[in-house]
Amino acid sequence: MDWLNVIIMGIGLAMDCCAVSAVQGLNQRKWHPRALLMAAIFGAFHMGMPIVGYYAGSLFVSFMKTYAPWIALGLLGFLGIKMIWESYHEDHDKEKTVNWEVSHLLLLAIATSIDVLATGLLFVPYPDWLYPSVVTIGGITALFSLGGYLLGVFVGKLKLNMELIGGLVLIGLGIKICLEGLCL
């Protein structure tokens, strides 16, 4: 284990949160201070999940291999379908109201970090790397989440039906996580 591996792992793990944050930005179309809270929550979950995975060890591995992809697909699929439905049932000329409730952000954080549990097992042979690595992974995730949100805000100003696009992105992300988890 070395720092380059940790940084590359952190970037790879942050991509799901970056995509979900971009969806929030696409719909918001302007800066919102809650984006910082979202980035912090995503970063915190990406720090905590590998720790849980590390300590749960092999007991939890079989469950995660079996059910985590389906849980992520279900959560992201539900949110995506809800966004698509709302994209056809709301006035698109008015300003979008993005759900910034902590419960919604926590649901997004859970959905995007379930697969991060398994990375905790990578640290079993390197216990001294666990805590420095998860802090790095969490920091990278928070930065990529904030960057994704800002990119979404910029692209969202194009006045497209971003809620529809965002819903499709979330469903696609859920399918991607599920397929990766099933090793297809």
C-alpha positions as CSV (number, residue, x, y, z in Angstrom):
1,M,0.0,0.0,0.0
2,D,1.3,3.5,-0.8
3,W,-0.1,7.0,-1.2
4,L,-0.5,6.8,-4.9
5,N,-2.8,3.8,-4.5
6,V,-4.8,5.5,-1.9
7,I,-5.3,8.7,-4.0
8,I,-6.3,6.7,-7.1
9,M,-8.7,4.6,-5.0
10,G,-10.1,7.8,-3.5
11,I,-10.7,9.3,-6.9
12,G,-12.4,6.1,-8.2
13,L,-14.6,5.9,-5.1
14,A,-15.6,9.6,-5.4
15,M,-17.0,9.3,-8.9
16,D,-20.4,8.2,-7.8
17,C,-20.7,11.1,-5.4
18,C,-19.5,13.5,-8.0
19,A,-22.2,12.3,-10.4
20,V,-25.0,12.6,-7.8
21,S,-23.7,16.0,-6.8
22,A,-23.8,17.1,-10.4
23,V,-27.4,16.1,-10.6
24,Q,-28.2,18.3,-7.6
25,G,-26.4,21.2,-9.3
26,L,-28.2,20.5,-12.6
27,N,-31.5,21.0,-10.9
28,Q,-30.5,23.9,-8.6
29,R,-28.8,26.0,-11.4
30,K,-27.3,28.3,-8.8
31,W,-25.0,28.1,-5.8
32,H,-26.6,26.9,-2.6
33,P,-24.7,26.8,0.7
34,R,-26.1,23.3,1.4
35,A,-23.8,22.0,-1.3
36,L,-21.1,22.2,1.3
37,L,-23.2,20.1,3.7
38,M,-23.8,17.6,1.0
39,A,-20.0,17.4,0.2
40,A,-19.3,16.9,3.9
41,I,-21.9,14.2,4.3
42,F,-20.6,12.3,1.3
43,G,-17.0,12.7,2.5
44,A,-18.0,11.5,6.0
45,F,-19.7,8.4,4.6
46,H,-16.8,7.6,2.4
47,M,-14.6,7.8,5.5
48,G,-16.8,5.7,7.7
49,M,-17.8,2.9,5.3
50,P,-14.3,1.5,4.8
51,I,-13.8,1.5,8.6
52,V,-17.1,-0.4,9.0
53,G,-15.9,-2.8,6.2
54,Y,-12.6,-3.3,7.8
55,Y,-14.0,-4.2,11.2
56,A,-16.9,-6.3,9.9
57,G,-14.4,-8.3,7.9
58,S,-15.4,-11.6,6.4
59,L,-18.6,-11.8,8.4
60,F,-20.1,-8.9,6.3
61,V,-18.4,-9.7,3.0
62,S,-20.9,-12.3,1.8
63,F,-23.8,-10.1,2.6
64,M,-22.3,-7.1,0.8
65,K,-21.3,-9.1,-2.2
66,T,-24.9,-10.4,-2.5
67,Y,-27.1,-7.4,-1.5
68,A,-25.1,-4.2,-1.8
69,P,-25.4,-3.8,-5.6
70,W,-29.2,-4.4,-5.3
71,I,-29.6,-1.9,-2.5
72,A,-27.7,0.8,-4.4
73,L,-29.8,0.0,-7.5
74,G,-33.0,0.3,-5.5
75,L,-32.1,3.5,-3.8
76,L,-30.7,5.3,-6.9
77,G,-33.4,3.8,-9.1
78,F,-36.1,5.1,-6.8
79,L,-34.7,8.6,-6.7
80,G,-34.1,8.6,-10.5
81,I,-37.6,7.4,-11.3
82,K,-39.0,10.0,-8.9
83,M,-37.0,12.7,-10.7
84,I,-38.1,11.6,-14.1
85,W,-41.8,11.5,-13.0
86,E,-41.4,15.0,-11.5
87,S,-39.8,16.2,-14.8
88,Y,-43.0,15.5,-16.6
89,H,-45.4,16.8,-13.9
90,E,-43.9,20.1,-12.9
91,D,-43.6,23.6,-14.5
92,H,-40.0,23.7,-16.0
93,D,-40.0,27.5,-16.4
94,K,-40.1,28.1,-12.6
95,E,-37.0,27.9,-10.4
96,K,-36.3,24.3,-9.3
97,T,-36.4,23.4,-5.7
98,V,-33.8,20.9,-4.9
99,N,-34.3,18.7,-1.9
100,W,-31.6,19.8,0.6
101,E,-33.1,18.0,3.6
102,V,-30.5,16.1,5.6
103,S,-32.6,12.9,5.4
104,H,-32.4,13.1,1.6
105,L,-28.7,13.8,1.6
106,L,-28.2,10.9,3.9
107,L,-30.1,8.6,1.6
108,L,-27.9,9.7,-1.3
109,A,-24.8,9.2,0.8
110,I,-25.9,5.7,1.8
111,A,-26.7,4.8,-1.8
112,T,-23.3,6.1,-3.1
113,S,-21.2,4.6,-0.4
114,I,-22.5,1.1,0.1
115,D,-19.9,-0.3,-2.3
116,V,-17.2,1.6,-0.4
117,L,-17.7,-0.9,2.5
118,A,-15.7,-3.5,0.6
119,T,-12.6,-1.3,0.4
120,G,-12.2,-1.7,4.1
121,L,-11.1,-5.2,3.5
122,L,-8.2,-4.0,1.5
123,F,-6.7,-2.6,4.6
124,V,-6.8,-5.8,6.6
125,P,-3.2,-6.6,5.7
126,Y,-2.2,-2.9,6.2
127,P,-3.9,-1.8,9.4
128,D,-1.6,1.2,9.9
129,W,-2.9,2.6,6.6
130,L,-6.6,2.4,7.5
131,Y,-7.2,5.8,9.2
132,P,-4.8,7.9,7.1
133,S,-6.4,6.4,4.0
134,V,-10.0,6.9,4.9
135,V,-9.3,10.6,5.8
136,T,-7.7,11.0,2.3
137,I,-10.6,9.1,0.6
138,G,-13.2,11.2,2.5
139,G,-11.4,14.5,1.6
140,I,-11.2,13.5,-2.1
141,T,-14.9,12.6,-2.1
142,A,-15.9,15.9,-0.5
143,L,-13.8,17.8,-3.1
144,F,-15.2,15.8,-6.0
145,S,-18.7,16.2,-4.7
146,L,-18.4,20.0,-4.5
147,G,-16.8,20.0,-8.0
148,G,-19.5,17.9,-9.4
149,Y,-22.1,20.2,-7.9
150,L,-20.5,23.3,-9.4
151,L,-20.2,21.6,-12.8
152,G,-23.9,20.7,-12.6
153,V,-24.8,24.3,-11.7
154,F,-22.9,25.5,-14.8
155,V,-24.5,23.0,-17.2
156,G,-27.9,23.5,-15.5
157,K,-28.0,27.1,-16.8
158,L,-28.5,25.7,-20.3
159,K,-32.3,25.4,-19.4
160,L,-32.7,21.8,-20.5
161,N,-34.9,19.4,-18.8
162,M,-32.2,18.6,-16.3
163,E,-34.5,16.8,-13.9
164,L,-35.1,14.2,-16.6
165,I,-31.4,13.9,-17.4
166,G,-30.5,13.8,-13.7
167,G,-33.0,11.0,-13.1
168,L,-31.6,9.0,-16.0
169,V,-28.1,9.6,-14.6
170,L,-29.1,8.3,-11.2
171,I,-30.8,5.2,-12.7
172,G,-27.7,4.6,-14.9
173,L,-25.4,5.0,-11.9
174,G,-27.5,2.5,-9.9
175,I,-27.3,0.0,-12.8
176,K,-23.6,0.5,-13.1
177,I,-23.0,-0.1,-9.4
178,C,-25.3,-3.2,-9.5
179,L,-23.5,-4.6,-12.6
180,E,-20.1,-4.0,-11.1
181,G,-21.2,-5.7,-7.9
182,L,-22.5,-8.7,-9.8
183,C,-19.1,-8.8,-11.7
184,L,-20.8,-8.6,-15.1
